[in-house]
Amino acid sequence: MIHKFVKNRLVALAAIALAATFSIAHAQHSDKETQADIQRHQAMAAAHEAAAKCLASGKKEDICMKELQASCKGLAVGKYCGMKHAH
């Protein structure tokens, strides 16, 4: 149940991020820059999806966070891959 909720939430967040990228990037970036932004957002979404699956598998949070940080290195700002949520 929690896994499905996390997955749905991550998919929704990724869609919002892509929509924001299109609206902001279209006005300010070239097509090449926009495509690079899209690829970064897709990579961040994939990293967060993998983190959700890691947590859902029963692994400890610190292990999943290390995996998230490794997969996001160079993609996003901060140790939470561009996102942080409340607990």
Phi and psi restraints in degrees (range 20) as a CNS / XPLOR table:
assign (resid 1 and name C) (resid 2 and name N)
       (resid 2 and name CA) (resid 2 and name C) 1.0 -65.2 20.0 2
assign (resid 2 and name N) (resid 2 and name CA)
       (resid 2 and name C) (resid 3 and name N) 1.0 -40.4 20.0 2
assign (resid 2 and name C) (resid 3 and name N)
       (resid 3 and name CA) (resid 3 and name C) 1.0 -58.4 20.0 2
assign (resid 3 and name N) (resid 3 and name CA)
       (resid 3 and name C) (resid 4 and name N) 1.0 -44.9 20.0 2
assign (resid 3 and name C) (resid 4 and name N)
       (resid 4 and name CA) (resid 4 and name C) 1.0 -64.8 20.0 2
assign (resid 4 and name N) (resid 4 and name CA)
       (resid 4 and name C) (resid 5 and name N) 1.0 -41.3 20.0 2
assign (resid 4 and name C) (resid 5 and name N)
       (resid 5 and name CA) (resid 5 and name C) 1.0 -61.0 20.0 2
assign (resid 5 and name N) (resid 5 and name CA)
       (resid 5 and name C) (resid 6 and name N) 1.0 -46.8 20.0 2
assign (resid 5 and name C) (resid 6 and name N)
       (resid 6 and name CA) (resid 6 and name C) 1.0 -63.4 20.0 2
assign (resid 6 and name N) (resid 6 and name CA)
       (resid 6 and name C) (resid 7 and name N) 1.0 -43.4 20.0 2
assign (resid 6 and name C) (resid 7 and name N)
       (resid 7 and name CA) (resid 7 and name C) 1.0 -62.6 20.0 2
assign (resid 7 and name N) (resid 7 and name CA)
       (resid 7 and name C) (resid 8 and name N) 1.0 -47.2 20.0 2
assign (resid 7 and name C) (resid 8 and name N)
       (resid 8 and name CA) (resid 8 and name C) 1.0 -62.2 20.0 2
assign (resid 8 and name N) (resid 8 and name CA)
       (resid 8 and name C) (resid 9 and name N) 1.0 -39.4 20.0 2
assign (resid 8 and name C) (resid 9 and name N)
       (resid 9 and name CA) (resid 9 and name C) 1.0 -66.2 20.0 2
assign (resid 9 and name N) (resid 9 and name CA)
       (resid 9 and name C) (resid 10 and name N) 1.0 -41.9 20.0 2
assign (resid 9 and name C) (resid 10 and name N)
       (resid 10 and name CA) (resid 10 and name C) 1.0 -66.2 20.0 2
assign (resid 10 and name N) (resid 10 and name CA)
       (resid 10 and name C) (resid 11 and name N) 1.0 -39.4 20.0 2
assign (resid 10 and name C) (resid 11 and name N)
       (resid 11 and name CA) (resid 11 and name C) 1.0 -63.2 20.0 2
assign (resid 11 and name N) (resid 11 and name CA)
       (resid 11 and name C) (resid 12 and name N) 1.0 -43.2 20.0 2
assign (resid 11 and name C) (resid 12 and name N)
       (resid 12 and name CA) (resid 12 and name C) 1.0 -63.7 20.0 2
assign (resid 12 and name N) (resid 12 and name CA)
       (resid 12 and name C) (resid 13 and name N) 1.0 -42.9 20.0 2
assign (resid 12 and name C) (resid 13 and name N)
       (resid 13 and name CA) (resid 13 and name C) 1.0 -64.2 20.0 2
assign (resid 13 and name N) (resid 13 and name CA)
       (resid 13 and name C) (resid 14 and name N) 1.0 -39.0 20.0 2
assign (resid 13 and name C) (resid 14 and name N)
       (resid 14 and name CA) (resid 14 and name C) 1.0 -64.1 20.0 2
assign (resid 14 and name N) (resid 14 and name CA)
       (resid 14 and name C) (resid 15 and name N) 1.0 -41.1 20.0 2
assign (resid 14 and name C) (resid 15 and name N)
       (resid 15 and name CA) (resid 15 and name C) 1.0 -63.7 20.0 2
assign (resid 15 and name N) (resid 15 and name CA)
       (resid 15 and name C) (resid 16 and name N) 1.0 -41.9 20.0 2
assign (resid 15 and name C) (resid 16 and name N)
       (resid 16 and name CA) (resid 16 and name C) 1.0 -63.8 20.0 2
assign (resid 16 and name N) (resid 16 and name CA)
       (resid 16 and name C) (resid 17 and name N) 1.0 -42.7 20.0 2
assign (resid 16 and name C) (resid 17 and name N)
       (resid 17 and name CA) (resid 17 and name C) 1.0 -62.5 20.0 2
assign (resid 17 and name N) (resid 17 and name CA)
       (resid 17 and name C) (resid 18 and name N) 1.0 -41.9 20.0 2
assign (resid 17 and name C) (resid 18 and name N)
       (resid 18 and name CA) (resid 18 and name C) 1.0 -65.5 20.0 2
assign (resid 18 and name N) (resid 18 and name CA)
       (resid 18 and name C) (resid 19 and name N) 1.0 -41.2 20.0 2
assign (resid 18 and name C) (resid 19 and name N)
       (resid 19 and name CA) (resid 19 and name C) 1.0 -62.6 20.0 2
assign (resid 19 and name N) (resid 19 and name CA)
       (resid 19 and name C) (resid 20 and name N) 1.0 -42.3 20.0 2
assign (resid 19 and name C) (resid 20 and name N)
       (resid 20 and name CA) (resid 20 and name C) 1.0 -64.2 20.0 2
assign (resid 20 and name N) (resid 20 and name CA)
       (resid 20 and name C) (resid 21 and name N) 1.0 -39.7 20.0 2
assign (resid 20 and name C) (resid 21 and name N)
       (resid 21 and name CA) (resid 21 and name C) 1.0 -61.5 20.0 2
assign (resid 21 and name N) (resid 21 and name CA)
       (resid 21 and name C) (resid 22 and name N) 1.0 -45.6 20.0 2
assign (resid 21 and name C) (resid 22 and name N)
       (resid 22 and name CA) (resid 22 and name C) 1.0 -62.3 20.0 2
assign (resid 22 and name N) (resid 22 and name CA)
       (resid 22 and name C) (resid 23 and name N) 1.0 -44.9 20.0 2
assign (resid 22 and name C) (resid 23 and name N)
       (resid 23 and name CA) (resid 23 and name C) 1.0 -71.3 20.0 2
assign (resid 23 and name N) (resid 23 and name CA)
       (resid 23 and name C) (resid 24 and name N) 1.0 -40.5 20.0 2
assign (resid 23 and name C) (resid 24 and name N)
       (resid 24 and name CA) (resid 24 and name C) 1.0 -80.0 20.0 2
assign (resid 24 and name N) (resid 24 and name CA)
       (resid 24 and name C) (resid 25 and name N) 1.0 -47.7 20.0 2
assign (resid 24 and name C) (resid 25 and name N)
       (resid 25 and name CA) (resid 25 and name C) 1.0 -66.8 20.0 2
assign (resid 25 and name N) (resid 25 and name CA)
       (resid 25 and name C) (resid 26 and name N) 1.0 -33.6 20.0 2
assign (resid 25 and name C) (resid 26 and name N)
       (resid 26 and name CA) (resid 26 and name C) 1.0 -61.7 20.0 2
assign (resid 26 and name N) (resid 26 and name CA)
       (resid 26 and name C) (resid 27 and name N) 1.0 -38.5 20.0 2
assign (resid 26 and name C) (resid 27 and name N)
       (resid 27 and name CA) (resid 27 and name C) 1.0 -79.3 20.0 2
assign (resid 27 and name N) (resid 27 and name CA)
       (resid 27 and name C) (resid 28 and name N) 1.0 -25.4 20.0 2
assign (resid 27 and name C) (resid 28 and name N)
       (resid 28 and name CA) (resid 28 and name C) 1.0 -116.1 20.0 2
assign (resid 28 and name N) (resid 28 and name CA)
       (resid 28 and name C) (resid 29 and name N) 1.0 -17.1 20.0 2
assign (resid 28 and name C) (resid 29 and name N)
       (resid 29 and name CA) (resid 29 and name C) 1.0 -119.8 20.0 2
assign (resid 29 and name N) (resid 29 and name CA)
       (resid 29 and name C) (resid 30 and name N) 1.0 158.8 20.0 2
assign (resid 29 and name C) (resid 30 and name N)
       (resid 30 and name CA) (resid 30 and name C) 1.0 -73.6 20.0 2
assign (resid 30 and name N) (resid 30 and name CA)
       (resid 30 and name C) (resid 31 and name N) 1.0 168.5 20.0 2
assign (resid 30 and name C) (resid 31 and name N)
       (resid 31 and name CA) (resid 31 and name C) 1.0 -59.6 20.0 2
assign (resid 31 and name N) (resid 31 and name CA)
       (resid 31 and name C) (resid 32 and name N) 1.0 -39.0 20.0 2
assign (resid 31 and name C) (resid 32 and name N)
       (resid 32 and name CA) (resid 32 and name C) 1.0 -63.9 20.0 2
assign (resid 32 and name N) (resid 32 and name CA)
       (resid 32 and name C) (resid 33 and name N) 1.0 -42.9 20.0 2
assign (resid 32 and name C) (resid 33 and name N)
       (resid 33 and name CA) (resid 33 and name C) 1.0 -67.2 20.0 2
assign (resid 33 and name N) (resid 33 and name CA)
       (resid 33 and name C) (resid 34 and name N) 1.0 -38.1 20.0 2
assign (resid 33 and name C) (resid 34 and name N)
       (resid 34 and name CA) (resid 34 and name C) 1.0 -62.7 20.0 2
assign (resid 34 and name N) (resid 34 and name CA)
       (resid 34 and name C) (resid 35 and name N) 1.0 -43.7 20.0 2
assign (resid 34 and name C) (resid 35 and name N)
       (resid 35 and name CA) (resid 35 and name C) 1.0 -63.1 20.0 2
assign (resid 35 and name N) (resid 35 and name CA)
       (resid 35 and name C) (resid 36 and name N) 1.0 -38.6 20.0 2
assign (resid 35 and name C) (resid 36 and name N)
       (resid 36 and name CA) (resid 36 and name C) 1.0 -65.0 20.0 2
assign (resid 36 and name N) (resid 36 and name CA)
       (resid 36 and name C) (resid 37 and name N) 1.0 -40.7 20.0 2
assign (resid 36 and name C) (resid 37 and name N)
       (resid 37 and name CA) (resid 37 and name C) 1.0 -62.2 20.0 2
assign (resid 37 and name N) (resid 37 and name CA)
       (resid 37 and name C) (resid 38 and name N) 1.0 -42.7 20.0 2
assign (resid 37 and name C) (resid 38 and name N)
       (resid 38 and name CA) (resid 38 and name C) 1.0 -60.5 20.0 2
assign (resid 38 and name N) (resid 38 and name CA)
       (resid 38 and name C) (resid 39 and name N) 1.0 -45.4 20.0 2
assign (resid 38 and name C) (resid 39 and name N)
       (resid 39 and name CA) (resid 39 and name C) 1.0 -63.0 20.0 2
assign (resid 39 and name N) (resid 39 and name CA)
       (resid 39 and name C) (resid 40 and name N) 1.0 -39.1 20.0 2
assign (resid 39 and name C) (resid 40 and name N)
       (resid 40 and name CA) (resid 40 and name C) 1.0 -64.7 20.0 2
assign (resid 40 and name N) (resid 40 and name CA)
       (resid 40 and name C) (resid 41 and name N) 1.0 -44.1 20.0 2
assign (resid 40 and name C) (resid 41 and name N)
       (resid 41 and name CA) (resid 41 and name C) 1.0 -64.4 20.0 2
assign (resid 41 and name N) (resid 41 and name CA)
       (resid 41 and name C) (resid 42 and name N) 1.0 -39.2 20.0 2
assign (resid 41 and name C) (resid 42 and name N)
       (resid 42 and name CA) (resid 42 and name C) 1.0 -64.7 20.0 2
assign (resid 42 and name N) (resid 42 and name CA)
       (resid 42 and name C) (resid 43 and name N) 1.0 -39.6 20.0 2
assign (resid 42 and name C) (resid 43 and name N)
       (resid 43 and name CA) (resid 43 and name C) 1.0 -66.7 20.0 2
assign (resid 43 and name N) (resid 43 and name CA)
       (resid 43 and name C) (resid 44 and name N) 1.0 -39.9 20.0 2
assign (resid 43 and name C) (resid 44 and name N)
       (resid 44 and name CA) (resid 44 and name C) 1.0 -66.0 20.0 2
assign (resid 44 and name N) (resid 44 and name CA)
       (resid 44 and name C) (resid 45 and name N) 1.0 -40.6 20.0 2
assign (resid 44 and name C) (resid 45 and name N)
       (resid 45 and name CA) (resid 45 and name C) 1.0 -62.8 20.0 2
assign (resid 45 and name N) (resid 45 and name CA)
       (resid 45 and name C) (resid 46 and name N) 1.0 -41.7 20.0 2
assign (resid 45 and name C) (resid 46 and name N)
       (resid 46 and name CA) (resid 46 and name C) 1.0 -64.1 20.0 2
assign (resid 46 and name N) (resid 46 and name CA)
       (resid 46 and name C) (resid 47 and name N) 1.0 -38.7 20.0 2
assign (resid 46 and name C) (resid 47 and name N)
       (resid 47 and name CA) (resid 47 and name C) 1.0 -65.8 20.0 2
assign (resid 47 and name N) (resid 47 and name CA)
       (resid 47 and name C) (resid 48 and name N) 1.0 -40.3 20.0 2
assign (resid 47 and name C) (resid 48 and name N)
       (resid 48 and name CA) (resid 48 and name C) 1.0 -69.8 20.0 2
assign (resid 48 and name N) (resid 48 and name CA)
       (resid 48 and name C) (resid 49 and name N) 1.0 -36.2 20.0 2
assign (resid 48 and name C) (resid 49 and name N)
       (resid 49 and name CA) (resid 49 and name C) 1.0 -62.6 20.0 2
assign (resid 49 and name N) (resid 49 and name CA)
       (resid 49 and name C) (resid 50 and name N) 1.0 -43.2 20.0 2
assign (resid 49 and name C) (resid 50 and name N)
       (resid 50 and name CA) (resid 50 and name C) 1.0 -63.6 20.0 2
assign (resid 50 and name N) (resid 50 and name CA)
       (resid 50 and name C) (resid 51 and name N) 1.0 -37.6 20.0 2
assign (resid 50 and name C) (resid 51 and name N)
       (resid 51 and name CA) (resid 51 and name C) 1.0 -65.3 20.0 2
assign (resid 51 and name N) (resid 51 and name CA)
       (resid 51 and name C) (resid 52 and name N) 1.0 -39.9 20.0 2
assign (resid 51 and name C) (resid 52 and name N)
       (resid 52 and name CA) (resid 52 and name C) 1.0 -63.4 20.0 2
assign (resid 52 and name N) (resid 52 and name CA)
       (resid 52 and name C) (resid 53 and name N) 1.0 -42.9 20.0 2
assign (resid 52 and name C) (resid 53 and name N)
       (resid 53 and name CA) (resid 53 and name C) 1.0 -64.9 20.0 2
assign (resid 53 and name N) (resid 53 and name CA)
       (resid 53 and name C) (resid 54 and name N) 1.0 -37.8 20.0 2
assign (resid 53 and name C) (resid 54 and name N)
       (resid 54 and name CA) (resid 54 and name C) 1.0 -60.5 20.0 2
assign (resid 54 and name N) (resid 54 and name CA)
       (resid 54 and name C) (resid 55 and name N) 1.0 -49.3 20.0 2
assign (resid 54 and name C) (resid 55 and name N)
       (resid 55 and name CA) (resid 55 and name C) 1.0 -63.1 20.0 2
assign (resid 55 and name N) (resid 55 and name CA)
       (resid 55 and name C) (resid 56 and name N) 1.0 -41.6 20.0 2
assign (resid 55 and name C) (resid 56 and name N)
       (resid 56 and name CA) (resid 56 and name C) 1.0 -64.7 20.0 2
assign (resid 56 and name N) (resid 56 and name CA)
       (resid 56 and name C) (resid 57 and name N) 1.0 -25.6 20.0 2
assign (resid 56 and name C) (resid 57 and name N)
       (resid 57 and name CA) (resid 57 and name C) 1.0 -75.8 20.0 2
assign (resid 57 and name N) (resid 57 and name CA)
       (resid 57 and name C) (resid 58 and name N) 1.0 -9.7 20.0 2
assign (resid 57 and name C) (resid 58 and name N)
       (resid 58 and name CA) (resid 58 and name C) 1.0 99.7 20.0 2
assign (resid 58 and name N) (resid 58 and name CA)
       (resid 58 and name C) (resid 59 and name N) 1.0 -0.2 20.0 2
assign (resid 58 and name C) (resid 59 and name N)
       (resid 59 and name CA) (resid 59 and name C) 1.0 -68.3 20.0 2
assign (resid 59 and name N) (resid 59 and name CA)
       (resid 59 and name C) (resid 60 and name N) 1.0 155.8 20.0 2
assign (resid 59 and name C) (resid 60 and name N)
       (resid 60 and name CA) (resid 60 and name C) 1.0 -69.6 20.0 2
assign (resid 60 and name N) (resid 60 and name CA)
       (resid 60 and name C) (resid 61 and name N) 1.0 149.9 20.0 2
assign (resid 60 and name C) (resid 61 and name N)
       (resid 61 and name CA) (resid 61 and name C) 1.0 -58.8 20.0 2
assign (resid 61 and name N) (resid 61 and name CA)
       (resid 61 and name C) (resid 62 and name N) 1.0 -38.8 20.0 2
assign (resid 61 and name C) (resid 62 and name N)
       (resid 62 and name CA) (resid 62 and name C) 1.0 -65.1 20.0 2
assign (resid 62 and name N) (resid 62 and name CA)
       (resid 62 and name C) (resid 63 and name N) 1.0 -33.8 20.0 2
assign (resid 62 and name C) (resid 63 and name N)
       (resid 63 and name CA) (resid 63 and name C) 1.0 -67.1 20.0 2
assign (resid 63 and name N) (resid 63 and name CA)
       (resid 63 and name C) (resid 64 and name N) 1.0 -46.4 20.0 2
assign (resid 63 and name C) (resid 64 and name N)
       (resid 64 and name CA) (resid 64 and name C) 1.0 -64.8 20.0 2
assign (resid 64 and name N) (resid 64 and name CA)
       (resid 64 and name C) (resid 65 and name N) 1.0 -37.1 20.0 2
assign (resid 64 and name C) (resid 65 and name N)
       (resid 65 and name CA) (resid 65 and name C) 1.0 -66.5 20.0 2
assign (resid 65 and name N) (resid 65 and name CA)
       (resid 65 and name C) (resid 66 and name N) 1.0 -38.6 20.0 2
assign (resid 65 and name C) (resid 66 and name N)
       (resid 66 and name CA) (resid 66 and name C) 1.0 -63.8 20.0 2
assign (resid 66 and name N) (resid 66 and name CA)
       (resid 66 and name C) (resid 67 and name N) 1.0 -40.6 20.0 2
assign (resid 66 and name C) (resid 67 and name N)
       (resid 67 and name CA) (resid 67 and name C) 1.0 -65.1 20.0 2
assign (resid 67 and name N) (resid 67 and name CA)
       (resid 67 and name C) (resid 68 and name N) 1.0 -41.5 20.0 2
assign (resid 67 and name C) (resid 68 and name N)
       (resid 68 and name CA) (resid 68 and name C) 1.0 -61.7 20.0 2
assign (resid 68 and name N) (resid 68 and name CA)
       (resid 68 and name C) (resid 69 and name N) 1.0 -46.3 20.0 2
assign (resid 68 and name C) (resid 69 and name N)
       (resid 69 and name CA) (resid 69 and name C) 1.0 -62.0 20.0 2
assign (resid 69 and name N) (resid 69 and name CA)
       (resid 69 and name C) (resid 70 and name N) 1.0 -39.7 20.0 2
assign (resid 69 and name C) (resid 70 and name N)
       (resid 70 and name CA) (resid 70 and name C) 1.0 -66.4 20.0 2
assign (resid 70 and name N) (resid 70 and name CA)
       (resid 70 and name C) (resid 71 and name N) 1.0 -42.8 20.0 2
assign (resid 70 and name C) (resid 71 and name N)
       (resid 71 and name CA) (resid 71 and name C) 1.0 -74.7 20.0 2
assign (resid 71 and name N) (resid 71 and name CA)
       (resid 71 and name C) (resid 72 and name N) 1.0 -19.0 20.0 2
assign (resid 71 and name C) (resid 72 and name N)
       (resid 72 and name CA) (resid 72 and name C) 1.0 -99.5 20.0 2
assign (resid 72 and name N) (resid 72 and name CA)
       (resid 72 and name C) (resid 73 and name N) 1.0 -2.1 20.0 2
assign (resid 72 and name C) (resid 73 and name N)
       (resid 73 and name CA) (resid 73 and name C) 1.0 -54.1 20.0 2
assign (resid 73 and name N) (resid 73 and name CA)
       (resid 73 and name C) (resid 74 and name N) 1.0 123.5 20.0 2
assign (resid 73 and name C) (resid 74 and name N)
       (resid 74 and name CA) (resid 74 and name C) 1.0 85.7 20.0 2
assign (resid 74 and name N) (resid 74 and name CA)
       (resid 74 and name C) (resid 75 and name N) 1.0 -6.3 20.0 2
assign (resid 74 and name C) (resid 75 and name N)
       (resid 75 and name CA) (resid 75 and name C) 1.0 -93.9 20.0 2
assign (resid 75 and name N) (resid 75 and name CA)
       (resid 75 and name C) (resid 76 and name N) 1.0 -42.7 20.0 2
assign (resid 75 and name C) (resid 76 and name N)
       (resid 76 and name CA) (resid 76 and name C) 1.0 -137.2 20.0 2
assign (resid 76 and name N) (resid 76 and name CA)
       (resid 76 and name C) (resid 77 and name N) 1.0 168.3 20.0 2
assign (resid 76 and name C) (resid 77 and name N)
       (resid 77 and name CA) (resid 77 and name C) 1.0 -87.5 20.0 2
assign (resid 77 and name N) (resid 77 and name CA)
       (resid 77 and name C) (resid 78 and name N) 1.0 136.8 20.0 2
assign (resid 77 and name C) (resid 78 and name N)
       (resid 78 and name CA) (resid 78 and name C) 1.0 87.0 20.0 2
assign (resid 78 and name N) (resid 78 and name CA)
       (resid 78 and name C) (resid 79 and name N) 1.0 170.8 20.0 2
assign (resid 78 and name C) (resid 79 and name N)
       (resid 79 and name CA) (resid 79 and name C) 1.0 -82.2 20.0 2
assign (resid 79 and name N) (resid 79 and name CA)
       (resid 79 and name C) (resid 80 and name N) 1.0 -2.5 20.0 2
assign (resid 79 and name C) (resid 80 and name N)
       (resid 80 and name CA) (resid 80 and name C) 1.0 -107.2 20.0 2
assign (resid 80 and name N) (resid 80 and name CA)
       (resid 80 and name C) (resid 81 and name N) 1.0 20.6 20.0 2
assign (resid 80 and name C) (resid 81 and name N)
       (resid 81 and name CA) (resid 81 and name C) 1.0 59.4 20.0 2
assign (resid 81 and name N) (resid 81 and name CA)
       (resid 81 and name C) (resid 82 and name N) 1.0 42.3 20.0 2
assign (resid 81 and name C) (resid 82 and name N)
       (resid 82 and name CA) (resid 82 and name C) 1.0 85.9 20.0 2
assign (resid 82 and name N) (resid 82 and name CA)
       (resid 82 and name C) (resid 83 and name N) 1.0 -5.4 20.0 2
assign (resid 82 and name C) (resid 83 and name N)
       (resid 83 and name CA) (resid 83 and name C) 1.0 -139.1 20.0 2
assign (resid 83 and name N) (resid 83 and name CA)
       (resid 83 and name C) (resid 84 and name N) 1.0 145.8 20.0 2
assign (resid 83 and name C) (resid 84 and name N)
       (resid 84 and name CA) (resid 84 and name C) 1.0 -142.6 20.0 2
assign (resid 84 and name N) (resid 84 and name CA)
       (resid 84 and name C) (resid 85 and name N) 1.0 136.5 20.0 2
assign (resid 84 and name C) (resid 85 and name N)
       (resid 85 and name CA) (resid 85 and name C) 1.0 -121.3 20.0 2
assign (resid 85 and name N) (resid 85 and name CA)
       (resid 85 and name C) (resid 86 and name N) 1.0 160.9 20.0 2
assign (resid 85 and name C) (resid 86 and name N)
       (resid 86 and name CA) (resid 86 and name C) 1.0 -79.2 20.0 2
assign (resid 86 and name N) (resid 86 and name CA)
       (resid 86 and name C) (resid 87 and name N) 1.0 151.6 20.0 2
